[in-house]
């Protein structure tokens, strides 16, 4: 057996006295230090039906030992050989379940204090030594096994709590049963069953509170909405990040950071209503959904930026397709749930928690990911209206520019009602505001872009440290700083002043790694156009609605395969597919230009198509317009498959004539960074 050369200073050579005895007796209040005296794999490698290997451990405090199992999120400790036989660990989070009449500790989170050391003590089985004192109450083996399986496959560390128990809570007054228990019989519905006659009163624990946020003389409605003190105080309130399906009697407090619209759905011939909202505390956020009468009543109560206390509901794994919160779980509120407002000093403690990504770092964020961003609104044009390609209906949008202390800007598009609800003054009408954005979507339109979605939230000039720091930077330096780098293409442009790369550097540094970058690699280069390809297609006929390529079915008649519509010649939207060769002092490269083709040639694709048929000489002069001229190009390098082969693709995102003043400043800055003298 290999011994650890240098045990962690956190381990003083002593195991926690009585640690295993307390674990065996389901005492989860401590963090016992124990030794792993056996570690074995059970199950098989990951498959579609088997989500991963599981590891069985024997833990010892030197006096007693008992069985334990490792939650799958901890498997990397074994794979990386940090957790080994005869190693020392601190049990940070765990639950003790009874499975097939045996008590097994489920390790949800742990810290490895030492590698293998000599076996400590001569421990005996805790089950044999303690069974007469433990008073084991064995739940149904089936429920316990299911709970253990779920805990073992939790996506992250869960809160300490018992798994597998039922939630058959019957409050005084016998109105509604509580929810939240994992082992409740299915007949009780989500989150728990009825505890009595639903017509005899309202809410949890007795008759409806006379201070209810709504008052009705009719029968009690779903969900108890109380005006008085929130349910649960102090240590009984759980941090949102620790909530999981294996707890009962939980209470959470949080600020509303998102609220959806109330919409009607149709399912199996039935009609109902649904809406959702998010609660956020300083540990994270969680989505809560409401259906039917619950949705109808709560929709008028839940409001953005207010703080609420919530207890009793069905906690289940989150549906990643719809859930943008930080929690791996979500809550469905039901007839047994309680919702109460939190006001005063207690509410002020629930500030929105952001995880801001610096704008410069957005290039490294995967396209489609959701991020938090804060920036000064350096440009805020008026809201415009476009036609939705999907529905053909008008849709409002507002594209603003955010900039932060990294000296980098990015475009953010606010869609639909958000375009009007986020109150930003037009550019030049006053001090530029600071905008904090939560859960905006990272796109790749024109390079890097951001878009609002339904669950995004925004705060103008928020009272947070980051906003104050950003305001100070903008007022003292940022508002007059030149040479800001832009991650997004824009109609007005402005100089591209990001890091330059030669074409040879792209081949040597970027091409070898492009296969591992699914969203592609972006770079800027200063180069000259020395050839425009004239053979083949330099533009194509596009559908005015979908922008997809059209097929000519008859002279002057074009058909769109996507919509089935036909268009006359004058209705077609002609778009560039221009292939140009750019060159610098280190080499040359073919690049495909789309919208930027109009900027290079000085004429739209539609006009050029008409000229090609009536004036060949003018057509040729247009194609020669960019030849020999220097530009700063922003290019996307990516891979695509063509006829079964992998090909490199260079797409031109932006082309700007060289701004010699800006280029000189950039050169001086680069020279200064070399510190030659």
Secondary structure, 3 states (H helix, E strand, C coil): CCCCCCCCCCCCCCCCCCHHHHHHCCCCCCCCEEEEEEEEEECCCCCCCCCCCEEEEEEECCCEEEEEEECHHHHHHHHCCCCCCCCEEEEEEEEEEEECCEEEEEEEEEEEEECCCCCCCCCEEHHHHHHHHHCCCCCCHHHHHHHHHHHHCCCCCCCCCCCCCCCCCECCCCCCECCCCCCCCHHHCCCCCCCCCCCCCCCCCCCCCCCCCCCCCCCCCCCEEECCCCCCCHHHECCHHHCCCCCCCCEEEEEEEEECCCEEEEECCEEEEEEEEEEEECCEEEEEEEEHHHHHHHCCCCCCCCEEEEECCEEEECCCCCCCCCCCEEEECCCCCEEEEECCHHHHCCCCCCCECCHHHHHHCCCCCEEEEEEEEEEECCCEEEECCCCCCEEEEEEEEEECCCCEEEEEEEECHHHHHCCCCCCCCCCCCEEEEEEEEEECCCECEEECCCCCEEEECCCCHHHHHHHHHHHHCHHHCCCCEECECCCCCCCCCCCECCHHHHHHHHHHHHHHCCCCEEEEEEEEEEEECCCCCCEEEECCCCCCECEEEECCEEECCCCCCEEEHHHCEEEECEEEEEEECCEEEEEEECCHHHHHHCCCHHHHHHHHHHCHHHHHHHHHCCCCCEEEEEEEEEEEEECCEEEEEEEEEEEEECCHHHHHHHHHHHHHHHCCC
